C-alpha cells in the first residue's frame, strides 16, 4: 500500500486548476453577455443564441478480436528489453504469457521466489473464487448473555461493519451498519447493562510473522480479529488512517456507546452454546469484498477472506490455517506453487515468497480458458491511471499504459510488484507478473510501470 499524500496533492492541483478554468469561463460568458446586452440595448432588441447540438455518448469499449495474432517471443523480447535492463529494477524476476494459449513468451528467472508484497492477494482472491460462492456473506450476531442485561456480540469474521448511519457508507460500501444491531436489540426489549465480545471463531496469533507493530499506527494493518468497525480505522473514510490495536473490543465499546452502556462494561468472553439470538447483520457478498480487497489492496479484508477460505475447508481460522488452505486450494486446481512460502493472506509480511510463475499461472487461467471460476478476478484489478492502487500511476510521465494495464500492485519498503494483464496493439491479451526486490518503491515502481507499458505498445510480430 502506498502513501495517499502525493495523490491528495495531485488531486488538489487538478481541482484548483479546474476551479480556475470554470471561473475564467464564467467571466468570459459574463463579458460576452454584457457586451451583447449593451450592443442590443441600443437597438432595443435581445439576441438569443441557438440551442446547442445535443451530446450523444460514443462508447469505446469493444471486445478483443478472436483472431488477434500472438506476439512472437523475439518480438516481446525486443519490445521489453530496454525497460527490463533498467537497473532501478534491482533484483528482478518476471514472466509474460499469452492469455489464450498459456504459452510463456518472455521470462527472467520466473521460478525464483521473490517478496511478493500485495500481489499475494492474487492468490488469496484465486483461492476464494475457487472455494466459495460469490454471494457468500458473513454474519455478525448478538445473543443473550449469562445474566440479565448482558448480551454477547458474537464475531463472525467481518471487519467491514460500520458505525455510520444507515444511508451513509463507511469505508466499505455495502457493509452492515452497527445501528441495525442497535435497533434489533432495542426492539427485543432488552435493557442492556453489559456486553461481552466473543472472538473465539479465530485462533492463534493476531499479528503475522514479518509484520511490524508500527504498521498499525501507519494504517496498513490492525491485529487480526473477527470483528472490527471500518477495518479498525480511526477515521472510517480514510484508507491509511491509523488503526486500532484492539479492534474487536473497540467494536464492543462502539456498540455500548450506541446503547448507552459504559465502555467499562465491555469485556471479552465466549457465548454460551445455544444462546438465543437477539440481533444479526450480514456483510456485503464475497464478490464485493473481493473487489474492495483487490482494488484498494486492503490488508485487513485479505486476512478475513483468507480465514473464510480456511473455515470453509474445515481448517482453523488462523494465519497457519489460512495460508495452508490457500496453498492446498490452488495446488488442487493444478497450479505450480514451487518456492511458495506465506505467513499471511495479504502479503504484508516481509518473509513471504512467491515466484512470478505462480502468479502468472493464476492470471492466465483467469484471462484465458484455464479456469472460468477465476474470470471475475480480471474485473477486480485496478486500472492504470484510473482506479484503486493504480489511480496515481500512469497519470503523468509515461501514460502509455493508462487505461490498458490492469494489475494488482505490491509495495513494501524494498519490494515492488505488478501482476495483471494488458491488451497489445494487435488486440492480443497478455498476462504478466513482474517483481522487483532490493530497491525502494519510489525507484522500482516507475521501472515496473514502464515494463508493463512496453507490452501495451507491442505488436511484436
Backbone torsions as a table, in degrees:
resi	resn	phi	psi	omega
1	UNK	NA	134.5	-178.5
2	UNK	-104.0	169.8	-179.4
3	UNK	-71.0	143.4	177.4
4	UNK	-89.5	-6.7	-173.6
5	UNK	-61.3	-46.1	-179.9
6	UNK	-62.7	-40.1	178.9
7	UNK	-63.3	-40.4	-179.1
8	UNK	-63.0	-45.6	-179.3
9	UNK	-63.2	-41.1	-179.6
10	UNK	-63.9	-42.7	179.4
11	UNK	-63.4	-36.9	178.9
12	UNK	-65.2	-39.3	178.3
13	UNK	-64.2	-42.6	178.8
14	UNK	-61.9	-44.3	179.9
15	UNK	-61.2	-44.4	-178.8
16	UNK	-62.3	-44.8	-180.0
17	UNK	-62.4	-38.9	179.7
18	UNK	-63.9	-41.1	179.1
19	UNK	-63.0	-43.0	179.4
20	UNK	-61.0	-43.4	179.3
21	UNK	-61.2	-43.8	-179.8
22	UNK	-62.9	-44.2	180.0
23	UNK	-61.9	-45.5	179.5
24	UNK	-63.1	-40.2	179.0
25	UNK	-63.6	-41.6	179.0
26	UNK	-64.6	-39.3	179.1
27	UNK	-63.3	-41.9	-179.8
28	UNK	-63.0	-42.5	178.5
29	UNK	-62.0	-40.5	-179.5
30	UNK	-63.5	-44.1	179.6
31	UNK	-61.9	-45.1	179.7
32	UNK	-62.2	-42.4	-178.4
33	UNK	-64.1	-45.1	-179.6
34	UNK	-64.8	-41.4	179.5
35	UNK	-62.2	-44.4	179.8
36	UNK	-63.9	-39.3	-179.4
37	UNK	-65.3	-45.0	-179.2
38	UNK	-63.4	-39.3	-178.7
39	UNK	-67.5	-39.2	-176.8
40	UNK	-78.7	-23.2	-177.3
41	UNK	-62.5	-34.8	-179.9
42	UNK	-68.1	-24.6	-178.5
43	UNK	-98.5	-8.3	178.9
44	UNK	74.6	25.4	179.6
45	UNK	-141.1	158.1	-178.9
46	UNK	-121.1	129.1	179.9
47	UNK	-94.1	127.6	178.7
48	UNK	-104.7	126.8	-179.3
49	UNK	-67.3	148.0	179.2
50	UNK	-66.8	154.2	179.1
51	UNK	-63.7	134.2	-178.8
52	UNK	-68.1	156.2	178.8
53	UNK	-67.9	132.6	-180.0
54	UNK	-59.7	144.7	177.8
55	UNK	-94.6	129.2	178.7
56	UNK	-115.3	146.0	-179.7
57	UNK	-71.4	146.7	177.5
58	UNK	-131.7	78.5	-177.7
59	UNK	-57.4	140.1	-178.4
60	UNK	-115.6	7.5	179.2
61	UNK	-82.2	117.0	-179.2
62	UNK	-132.2	150.1	178.8
63	UNK	-68.5	152.1	176.0
64	UNK	-70.7	147.5	-178.7
65	UNK	-68.8	145.3	179.6
66	UNK	-69.6	-25.5	-174.5
67	UNK	-106.2	20.5	178.7
68	UNK	-60.6	132.2	-177.4
69	UNK	-69.9	144.1	178.1
70	UNK	-81.2	134.1	177.6
71	UNK	-62.1	155.5	173.9
72	UNK	-87.7	156.8	177.6
73	UNK	-60.9	-38.4	179.3
74	UNK	-65.8	-39.5	-180.0
75	UNK	-65.6	-42.9	177.6
76	UNK	-62.6	-45.0	-179.2
77	UNK	-59.9	-40.6	179.8
78	UNK	-68.0	-36.0	-176.6
79	UNK	-72.7	-41.2	-174.7
80	UNK	-96.7	-9.1	-175.8
81	UNK	-51.1	-53.2	-179.5
82	UNK	-60.1	-42.1	179.9
83	UNK	-67.6	-36.9	-178.6
84	UNK	-71.7	-19.8	-179.8
85	UNK	-86.4	-0.3	-177.7
86	UNK	-65.7	121.6	-179.9
87	UNK	-64.4	-15.8	178.0
88	UNK	-65.7	-13.0	177.7
89	UNK	-75.8	-15.3	179.6
90	UNK	60.6	-136.9	173.4
91	UNK	-74.5	116.4	-170.2
92	UNK	-125.3	142.5	166.7
93	UNK	-145.3	149.9	-177.3
94	UNK	-171.5	167.5	178.9
95	UNK	-152.5	148.9	177.2
96	UNK	-130.3	133.8	-177.8
97	UNK	-134.8	157.8	173.2
98	UNK	-82.6	126.1	-174.5
99	UNK	-67.1	-34.3	-175.3
100	UNK	-72.2	-48.0	-175.1
101	UNK	-95.6	-19.6	-175.5
102	UNK	80.0	2.2	-177.9
103	UNK	-69.7	130.3	175.6
104	UNK	-75.2	124.3	-175.9
105	UNK	-101.4	-22.0	-178.6
106	UNK	-161.9	142.1	177.8
107	UNK	-160.2	154.9	172.3
108	UNK	-136.1	112.7	179.9
109	UNK	47.9	52.5	-173.5
110	UNK	-67.2	-20.5	-178.9
111	UNK	-95.6	2.1	-178.0
112	UNK	-77.5	120.1	177.5
113	UNK	-65.4	131.1	-177.8
114	UNK	-127.4	161.9	172.4
115	UNK	-70.7	113.9	-170.2
116	UNK	-85.8	-19.6	-171.6
117	UNK	52.3	-140.8	-170.9
118	UNK	-76.8	-1.6	170.5
119	UNK	-66.0	-12.6	171.5
120	UNK	-53.5	-31.6	-177.3
121	UNK	-63.9	-19.9	173.0
122	UNK	-60.6	-41.4	179.5
123	UNK	-73.7	-38.2	177.1
124	UNK	-62.7	-46.0	178.3
125	UNK	-64.5	-41.3	179.8
126	UNK	-61.1	-44.4	179.5
127	UNK	-65.8	-36.8	178.8
128	UNK	-66.9	-41.8	179.3
129	UNK	-66.1	-33.1	179.7
130	UNK	-77.0	-30.2	-170.1
131	UNK	-104.5	-24.6	-170.1
132	UNK	-122.6	149.8	174.7
133	UNK	-70.5	146.2	-174.8
134	UNK	-67.9	-20.0	-179.3
135	UNK	-97.2	11.6	-179.4
136	UNK	-63.1	136.0	177.5
137	UNK	-123.9	155.4	178.4
138	UNK	-104.3	133.3	-176.2
139	UNK	-102.8	130.7	170.4
140	UNK	-110.7	131.6	-177.3
141	UNK	-134.2	163.6	174.0
142	UNK	-120.0	131.0	179.6
143	UNK	-123.4	166.6	178.5
144	UNK	-68.6	143.3	179.4
145	UNK	-87.4	-172.8	-176.4
146	UNK	-79.2	-18.6	-178.2
147	UNK	-130.3	158.4	177.7
148	UNK	-58.0	135.4	179.2
149	UNK	88.0	-9.1	178.9
150	UNK	-96.1	135.4	172.6
151	UNK	-124.9	158.2	-179.9
152	UNK	-120.9	122.5	175.1
153	UNK	-86.5	107.7	-174.5
154	UNK	-96.4	110.3	-178.7
155	UNK	-73.2	138.6	179.9
156	UNK	-115.3	1.1	-179.8
157	UNK	105.3	23.5	-178.9
158	UNK	-109.7	110.0	177.7
159	UNK	-92.4	7.6	-172.2
160	UNK	-100.4	-4.4	179.9
161	UNK	-51.2	141.1	-178.2
162	UNK	-124.5	149.1	176.0
163	UNK	-94.7	2.4	176.2
164	UNK	-68.1	151.0	179.8
165	UNK	-63.0	153.8	174.3
166	UNK	-57.5	134.2	-175.2
167	UNK	101.9	-14.6	175.7
168	UNK	-119.7	137.1	177.9
169	UNK	-85.8	144.2	166.9
170	UNK	-85.2	-145.9	-179.8
171	UNK	-68.6	-32.6	-176.2
172	UNK	-107.4	103.7	178.2
173	UNK	-57.2	137.9	179.1
174	UNK	87.4	1.2	-179.2
175	UNK	-73.1	159.5	175.2
176	UNK	-71.2	153.1	-178.5
177	UNK	-106.0	136.6	177.0
178	UNK	-59.6	-33.2	-178.8
179	UNK	-63.9	-23.9	176.7
180	UNK	-68.5	-37.5	173.9
181	UNK	-65.8	-42.3	-178.9
182	UNK	-59.2	-45.5	-179.0
183	UNK	-61.9	-42.5	-179.1
184	UNK	-67.2	-38.4	178.5
185	UNK	-64.3	-43.1	179.6
186	UNK	-67.0	-39.3	179.1
187	UNK	-65.8	-24.7	177.2
188	UNK	-77.0	-8.0	176.2
189	UNK	76.4	20.7	-178.7
190	UNK	-87.6	129.7	174.0
191	UNK	-91.7	95.0	-171.8
192	UNK	-75.6	131.4	176.5
193	UNK	-119.6	-19.1	178.2
194	UNK	-153.7	154.7	-177.7
195	UNK	-131.7	131.6	173.9
196	UNK	-107.3	135.8	178.4
197	UNK	-106.5	119.2	-176.7
198	UNK	-103.8	109.7	-179.9
199	UNK	-111.1	21.4	-171.6
200	UNK	-69.1	-9.9	178.6
201	UNK	-66.0	-26.6	176.0
202	UNK	-99.6	155.9	176.8
203	UNK	-139.5	169.1	176.8
204	UNK	81.0	-168.5	-177.9
205	UNK	-65.7	153.9	176.7
206	UNK	-97.2	-12.3	176.6
207	UNK	-123.7	133.7	-174.9
208	UNK	-83.9	159.9	171.1
209	UNK	-59.9	133.3	179.3
210	UNK	90.7	2.1	172.0
211	UNK	-94.3	158.4	179.0
212	UNK	-120.7	134.2	180.0
213	UNK	-54.5	-29.8	179.9
214	UNK	-66.0	-19.5	179.7
215	UNK	-68.6	-19.9	176.6
216	UNK	-69.1	-51.8	178.3
217	UNK	-66.0	-28.3	179.7
218	UNK	-76.7	-11.8	176.1
219	UNK	91.5	12.8	-177.7
220	UNK	-89.9	-25.2	-174.0
221	UNK	-159.2	167.8	170.7
222	UNK	-141.1	156.4	176.7
223	UNK	-49.4	134.8	-172.0
224	UNK	-77.9	102.7	178.8
225	UNK	-127.8	156.9	-168.0
226	UNK	-84.2	9.1	171.0
227	UNK	-151.2	137.9	178.9
228	UNK	-150.7	163.0	171.5
229	UNK	-104.7	116.9	180.0
230	UNK	51.1	44.7	177.8
231	UNK	66.2	22.7	179.1
232	UNK	77.1	13.7	-177.6
233	UNK	-75.4	141.7	173.3
234	UNK	-69.8	-38.9	174.7
235	UNK	-109.9	113.2	-172.1
236	UNK	-66.9	-9.9	-176.8
237	UNK	-112.9	7.1	-178.3
238	UNK	-115.2	125.5	-176.2
239	UNK	-55.4	-64.0	-175.8
240	UNK	-94.3	40.9	172.7
241	UNK	-67.2	147.4	173.4
242	UNK	-52.7	144.5	-175.7
243	UNK	-107.4	163.9	177.1
244	UNK	-78.9	146.5	173.2
245	UNK	-91.2	-7.5	177.2
246	UNK	-136.3	64.3	-171.3
247	UNK	-62.9	-35.9	-178.8
248	UNK	-68.9	-47.2	177.3
249	UNK	-63.3	-36.1	177.1
250	UNK	-62.4	-37.0	176.5
251	UNK	-63.0	-42.6	176.9
252	UNK	-62.9	-40.0	178.8
253	UNK	-68.0	-34.5	177.2
254	UNK	-66.4	-41.3	175.8
255	UNK	-62.7	-42.4	179.0
256	UNK	-59.6	-44.8	179.7
257	UNK	-60.0	-39.3	-180.0
258	UNK	-69.5	-24.6	-179.5
259	UNK	-98.2	1.1	-179.9
260	UNK	76.5	26.7	179.9
261	UNK	-103.8	142.2	-179.2
262	UNK	-65.8	139.3	178.1
263	UNK	-56.8	-30.1	-179.9
264	UNK	-67.2	-14.2	179.9
265	UNK	-90.1	10.7	178.7
266	UNK	-103.7	125.5	-178.6
267	UNK	-136.4	169.0	175.1
268	UNK	-92.1	148.4	179.4
269	UNK	-178.8	-166.6	-178.1
270	UNK	-132.0	136.0	178.8
271	UNK	-68.9	148.4	176.9
272	UNK	-69.9	141.6	177.2
273	UNK	-55.8	133.1	177.9
274	UNK	75.6	10.8	179.5
275	UNK	-59.8	139.6	-176.7
276	UNK	-66.8	137.0	178.7
277	UNK	-78.1	131.4	179.2
278	UNK	-100.9	-37.3	-177.0
279	UNK	-156.4	156.2	176.6
280	UNK	-157.5	150.9	174.5
281	UNK	-139.3	161.3	-179.5
282	UNK	-125.1	149.4	177.6
283	UNK	-72.3	174.2	169.0
284	UNK	-64.8	158.2	179.0
285	UNK	-63.0	158.4	-177.4
286	UNK	-53.8	-41.1	-177.2
287	UNK	-58.6	-36.9	178.6
288	UNK	-72.5	-39.4	-179.5
289	UNK	-69.9	-33.9	175.0
290	UNK	-65.0	-41.5	177.7
291	UNK	-61.1	-45.8	179.2
292	UNK	-62.4	-41.4	179.2
293	UNK	-61.7	-45.9	-175.7
294	UNK	-76.0	-44.1	-174.6
295	UNK	-66.0	-42.0	-176.4
296	UNK	-105.0	7.2	179.2
297	UNK	51.5	52.9	-173.7
298	UNK	-83.0	110.0	-177.1
299	UNK	-67.1	-41.9	-178.7
300	UNK	-62.2	-44.8	-179.7
301	UNK	-66.0	-36.9	178.7
302	UNK	-61.9	-42.4	179.8
303	UNK	-66.1	-37.0	178.1
304	UNK	-66.3	-43.1	-179.7
305	UNK	-68.0	-37.3	175.7
306	UNK	-58.2	-39.3	178.3
307	UNK	-72.9	-30.6	173.1
308	UNK	-60.0	-45.2	178.9
309	UNK	-61.0	-42.8	-179.9
310	UNK	-63.2	-49.1	-178.0
311	UNK	-63.3	-35.8	178.5
312	UNK	-63.0	-29.9	179.7
313	UNK	-90.0	2.0	-179.9
314	UNK	83.4	11.5	178.7
315	UNK	-91.5	166.4	179.6
316	UNK	-71.9	146.9	-179.0
317	UNK	-86.4	77.6	-177.9
318	UNK	-141.7	175.0	174.2
319	UNK	-58.9	-45.0	-179.3
320	UNK	-61.9	-46.6	-179.8
321	UNK	-64.9	-39.6	-177.9
322	UNK	-66.1	-51.0	-175.7
323	UNK	-68.9	-33.7	177.6
324	UNK	-64.9	-43.0	-177.9
325	UNK	-70.4	-37.5	175.5
326	UNK	-58.2	-47.9	178.9
327	UNK	-62.8	-43.7	-179.5
328	UNK	-64.7	-39.9	-179.4
329	UNK	-64.6	-43.6	-179.0
330	UNK	-71.6	-38.1	177.5
331	UNK	-63.3	-42.4	178.8
332	UNK	-62.8	-26.5	178.9
333	UNK	-85.0	0.2	174.4
334	UNK	98.4	10.8	-178.6
335	UNK	-89.3	144.7	-179.3
336	UNK	-87.5	113.9	-178.6
337	UNK	-106.5	32.0	178.7
338	UNK	-58.0	131.8	179.4
339	UNK	79.7	4.6	-176.5
340	UNK	-73.4	121.5	174.7
341	UNK	-138.8	115.9	-179.6
342	UNK	-124.4	146.6	173.4
343	UNK	-121.5	-5.0	178.4
344	UNK	-155.8	174.8	179.7
345	UNK	-99.8	-4.7	-174.7
346	UNK	-102.1	-25.9	-176.3
347	UNK	91.3	7.4	179.1
348	UNK	-73.2	-22.8	-178.4
349	UNK	-69.1	132.0	177.3
350	UNK	-74.8	-7.6	-179.4
351	UNK	-97.7	-1.0	176.9
352	UNK	-69.2	149.4	175.0
353	UNK	-143.0	129.8	176.0
354	UNK	-141.3	139.5	175.5
355	UNK	-83.6	143.0	178.7
356	UNK	-58.8	-29.6	177.9
357	UNK	-57.0	-40.1	-179.4
358	UNK	-66.4	-47.7	179.2
359	UNK	-59.5	-44.8	-175.8
360	UNK	-69.8	-31.9	175.3
361	UNK	-58.5	-46.2	-178.8
362	UNK	-64.5	-43.0	-179.2
363	UNK	-67.4	-38.4	178.4
364	UNK	-66.3	-38.6	176.9
365	UNK	-64.2	-33.7	179.0
366	UNK	-74.1	-41.5	-175.0
367	UNK	-81.8	-26.1	-179.7
368	UNK	-101.8	-140.5	-178.4
369	UNK	-107.3	11.1	-174.1
370	UNK	-64.6	-43.7	-178.8
371	UNK	-157.1	97.6	-177.1
372	UNK	-58.0	-24.3	179.8
373	UNK	-63.3	-22.4	-178.8
374	UNK	-89.7	-7.5	-174.1
375	UNK	-55.1	-39.4	180.0
376	UNK	-57.1	-23.4	-179.3
377	UNK	-57.8	-32.7	-177.8
378	UNK	-60.1	-35.5	-178.4
379	UNK	-79.9	-14.8	179.7
380	UNK	-84.5	-15.6	-174.8
381	UNK	-73.6	139.5	176.2
382	UNK	-60.7	152.5	178.5
383	UNK	-101.8	130.7	-177.5
384	UNK	-57.3	127.3	178.1
385	UNK	72.6	12.1	-173.6
386	UNK	-137.9	-48.8	-170.6
387	UNK	-132.5	155.3	171.2
388	UNK	52.9	-139.8	-174.7
389	UNK	-73.9	-3.1	173.6
390	UNK	-105.7	4.4	-174.4
391	UNK	-65.3	-30.1	-179.3
392	UNK	-102.4	16.7	175.2
393	UNK	-117.9	146.6	-174.1
394	UNK	68.1	8.9	-179.0
395	UNK	-85.1	-18.2	176.6
396	UNK	-147.8	165.4	-177.9
397	UNK	69.7	-116.4	179.9
398	UNK	-77.9	98.6	-177.8
399	UNK	-100.0	7.1	-174.0
400	UNK	-56.7	-40.4	-177.0
401	UNK	-86.2	-3.9	-176.4
402	UNK	-58.2	128.5	179.0
403	UNK	82.4	-14.3	-176.3
404	UNK	-109.3	-39.4	178.0
405	UNK	-78.8	128.2	172.3
406	UNK	-125.0	121.7	-172.0
407	UNK	-157.5	153.5	169.9
408	UNK	-85.5	129.1	179.2
409	UNK	-89.7	163.2	173.5
410	UNK	-149.9	127.9	-177.6
411	UNK	-143.5	123.4	167.8
412	UNK	-130.1	-176.5	-172.5
413	UNK	-61.6	-34.3	177.8
414	UNK	-132.5	31.2	179.4
415	UNK	-146.9	136.7	174.5
416	UNK	-139.1	147.6	179.9
417	UNK	-151.3	157.5	179.6
418	UNK	-146.0	122.8	-177.8
419	UNK	-137.7	121.2	-177.6
420	UNK	-177.6	-140.2	-179.1
421	UNK	-149.2	163.1	-179.6
422	UNK	-151.1	152.4	175.2
423	UNK	-100.4	125.3	-178.1
424	UNK	-80.6	-177.3	-174.5
425	UNK	-64.7	-22.4	179.4
426	UNK	-93.7	1.2	179.2
427	UNK	88.3	15.4	178.4
428	UNK	-91.0	136.4	179.8
429	UNK	-88.0	125.1	178.4
430	UNK	-117.8	135.5	174.0
431	UNK	-101.4	156.6	-178.5
432	UNK	-153.6	153.7	170.5
433	UNK	-138.8	115.7	-174.1
434	UNK	-123.6	125.4	-172.2
435	UNK	-134.1	128.7	-179.6
436	UNK	-121.8	130.0	175.4
437	UNK	-124.1	162.1	176.3
438	UNK	69.0	25.1	173.5
439	UNK	-141.6	143.8	176.7
440	UNK	-67.7	150.1	-174.7
441	UNK	-61.9	-30.8	179.8
442	UNK	-65.7	-18.9	176.9
443	UNK	-94.7	-46.8	-172.0
444	UNK	-79.9	-31.6	-176.8
445	UNK	-62.8	-45.9	176.5
446	UNK	-60.2	-34.2	178.8
447	UNK	-67.5	-40.4	176.1
448	UNK	-65.5	-41.7	179.1
449	UNK	-59.9	-41.7	179.9
450	UNK	-64.8	-37.3	179.8
451	UNK	-66.1	-44.3	177.9
452	UNK	-66.6	-38.2	178.9
453	UNK	-64.0	-33.4	178.9
454	UNK	-62.2	-30.3	176.4
455	UNK	-68.1	-33.7	178.2
456	UNK	-66.0	-36.4	-177.3
457	UNK	-79.0	-6.3	-170.6
458	UNK	-81.0	126.1	162.3
459	UNK	-95.3	-46.6	162.6
460	UNK	58.8	41.9	175.6
461	UNK	-96.0	NA	NA
